[in-house]
Amino acid sequence: MAFQQPIPPENELKHRLSDFKKNMRTEVKSWNISIKDTYNLEYLYQLLRFWGQQNGWAPKDDPDFQEVFYVQRDHPTAGKEMRIRWRWEKKPEEGNALFMYKMDLDYHMLGIKDVEINWRGQKIKAQKGEFELDCAVYLLIDPNNKWEKSILKPFRDLIVKRVLKSKFEFHKKEIDTAALKLRDFIFNYMKVTAYYPVKEGGEFFSKRDMQ
């Protein structure tokens, strides 16, 4: 790797789900993408935000978007280093309050430098460097701790493992599928069309068909 500096403590290294009992949270899927390529970083950033919003994982209002950590360091010769953390959540479509979906996205961009590339006969600005993304998705049971005050609390584990087993497996499958769709979405972008010029004012050119 080209350049890296120590990163300050983030949230005192406490995982956001550490307050949930282990039997009430399940890590369903985790994956890592690490690519060294040329791409339009601003477009990719906005594209992933849009994916989260369109798929119900992220709020559409910017003030509510869960970007909990952002740090950028510049080096005159090695390029930029960036770390970003998004913390998404989603309620099941049927509105079941017993389950909650969580998605953690940790970005690390390293050695990012501005470059110019030829795209459809035009020279456009892009970025070259390492792009790494860690994704982990979780299924939470009783996220509001309603069972803590219920007379059924002693039977909670039994209810989850026996009575609600089919629903539990259904929601695990839903989260697993979402995580893989996001991974494939990024792969598709990187492989098929890696560069998108940005218009002045923050508008983007229309995306060409992926065929």
C-alpha positions in Angstrom: 0.0 0.0 0.0 1.2 3.5 -0.9 0.6 5.5 2.2 -1.1 5.1 5.5 -1.3 6.9 8.8 -2.7 5.7 12.2 -6.4 6.3 12.4 -7.8 7.9 15.6 -10.1 5.8 17.9 -13.5 5.4 16.4 -16.4 5.3 18.9 -13.9 3.9 21.5 -13.7 0.7 19.4 -17.1 -0.4 20.7 -19.3 -2.2 18.3 -22.7 -0.7 17.9 -24.4 -4.0 18.5 -22.4 -4.9 21.6 -25.4 -4.0 23.9 -27.5 -6.7 22.2 -27.3 -10.2 23.7 -25.5 -12.7 21.5 -28.6 -14.8 21.1 -30.6 -11.8 20.0 -28.2 -10.8 17.2 -26.9 -12.9 14.3 -24.2 -12.0 11.8 -25.7 -13.3 8.6 -23.1 -12.4 6.0 -19.8 -10.5 5.6 -17.6 -9.8 2.6 -14.7 -7.7 1.5 -14.0 -6.0 -1.9 -10.5 -4.8 -2.6 -9.9 -3.2 -6.0 -7.0 -1.1 -7.4 -8.4 0.7 -10.5 -9.4 4.0 -12.1 -12.9 5.2 -11.3 -15.0 8.3 -10.6 -14.9 8.4 -6.8 -17.6 11.0 -6.4 -20.0 9.2 -8.7 -19.4 5.9 -6.9 -20.0 7.5 -3.5 -23.3 8.9 -4.7 -24.2 5.7 -6.5 -23.9 3.6 -3.4 -25.9 6.1 -1.3 -28.6 5.9 -4.0 -28.6 2.1 -3.9 -29.1 2.2 -0.1 -32.0 4.7 -0.4 -33.7 2.8 -3.3 -33.5 -0.5 -1.4 -34.9 0.8 1.9 -31.6 0.7 3.8 -30.8 4.4 4.0 -33.0 7.5 4.6 -33.5 9.8 1.6 -32.9 13.0 3.7 -29.2 13.9 3.9 -29.4 15.0 7.6 -30.6 11.5 8.6 -28.1 9.6 6.5 -26.0 7.4 8.9 -22.5 8.4 7.9 -21.0 8.0 11.3 -17.3 8.4 10.5 -15.3 10.3 7.8 -11.6 11.1 7.7 -9.4 12.2 4.9 -5.7 12.7 4.8 -3.7 14.2 1.9 -0.2 13.3 1.0 1.7 15.4 -1.7 3.1 12.4 -3.5 1.3 9.3 -2.3 -2.2 10.7 -2.7 -5.3 10.8 -0.5 -6.4 8.3 2.1 -10.1 8.2 3.1 -12.0 6.2 5.6 -15.8 6.2 5.7 -18.3 4.3 7.8 -22.0 4.0 7.0 -24.4 2.3 9.5 -27.7 1.3 7.8 -30.8 -0.3 9.1 -34.0 -1.6 7.6 -37.3 -2.8 8.9 -38.9 -5.9 7.3 -41.4 -5.0 4.6 -44.3 -6.5 6.5 -43.5 -4.2 9.4 -42.7 -6.9 11.9 -41.4 -5.2 15.0 -39.8 -8.4 16.2 -37.0 -8.2 13.7 -34.6 -5.6 12.5 -31.9 -5.6 9.7 -28.5 -3.9 10.1 -25.8 -3.3 7.6 -22.3 -2.0 8.4 -20.2 -0.6 5.5 -16.6 0.4 6.1 -14.8 2.1 3.2 -11.0 2.5 2.9 -9.6 4.4 -0.1 -5.8 4.6 -0.3 -3.3 6.3 -2.7 -6.1 8.2 -4.4 -4.8 10.5 -7.2 -6.6 12.6 -9.7 -6.0 11.5 -13.3 -7.4 12.2 -16.8 -8.7 9.4 -19.0 -10.2 9.3 -22.5 -13.9 8.5 -22.5 -15.9 8.6 -25.7 -13.3 10.8 -27.3 -13.2 13.3 -24.4 -10.7 13.8 -21.6 -12.4 13.6 -18.3 -11.2 13.7 -14.7 -11.2 10.5 -12.6 -9.4 9.0 -9.7 -6.9 6.2 -9.5 -6.1 4.1 -6.4 -7.2 1.4 -4.0 -10.8 1.0 -3.1 -11.7 -1.4 -0.2 -15.1 -2.1 1.3 -16.0 -4.3 4.2 -19.7 -5.2 4.6 -21.4 -7.0 7.4 -25.1 -7.6 7.8 -27.0 -8.6 11.0 -30.4 -9.8 12.0 -31.6 -8.5 15.3 -34.4 -10.0 17.3 -36.6 -7.8 19.5 -34.6 -4.6 18.8 -36.8 -2.6 21.2 -36.3 -5.1 24.1 -40.0 -5.6 24.6 -39.5 -9.1 25.8 -37.4 -7.9 28.7 -40.7 -6.8 30.4 -42.8 -9.7 29.1 -43.9 -12.7 31.1 -42.6 -14.8 28.1 -39.0 -13.6 28.7 -37.9 -17.0 30.2 -39.1 -18.7 27.1 -37.6 -16.3 24.6 -34.9 -18.6 23.2 -37.3 -21.5 22.9 -39.8 -19.3 21.0 -37.2 -18.1 18.6 -35.7 -21.6 17.9 -39.0 -23.4 17.7 -42.1 -21.3 17.1 -40.4 -18.5 15.0 -37.8 -20.7 13.3 -39.3 -20.3 9.8 -39.6 -16.5 10.2 -36.1 -16.3 11.5 -34.7 -18.2 8.5 -36.8 -16.2 6.1 -35.3 -12.9 7.4 -31.8 -14.3 7.4 -32.3 -15.1 3.7 -33.6 -11.6 3.0 -30.5 -10.0 4.5 -28.1 -12.5 2.9 -29.7 -11.7 -0.5 -29.4 -7.9 0.1 -25.7 -8.1 0.9 -24.9 -10.2 -2.2 -26.9 -7.8 -4.4 -24.9 -4.9 -3.1 -21.6 -6.7 -3.7 -22.7 -7.6 -7.3 -23.8 -4.1 -7.9 -20.3 -2.8 -7.1 -18.7 -5.5 -9.2 -20.9 -4.7 -12.1 -20.1 -1.0 -11.8 -16.3 -1.6 -11.6 -16.2 -4.1 -14.4 -18.6 -2.6 -17.0 -18.4 1.1 -16.7 -15.7 2.5 -14.4 -15.8 6.1 -15.3 -18.6 8.7 -15.2 -17.8 12.4 -15.8 -19.4 14.8 -13.5 -21.1 18.0 -14.8 -20.6 21.3 -13.0 -23.1 21.9 -10.2 -23.0 18.3 -9.1 -25.2 16.8 -11.8 -24.1 13.5 -13.3 -24.2 12.3 -16.9 -26.7 9.6 -17.6 -25.5 6.1 -17.0 -25.0 4.0 -20.1 -26.7 0.6 -20.4 -24.7 -2.3 -18.9 -24.7 -4.7 -21.8 
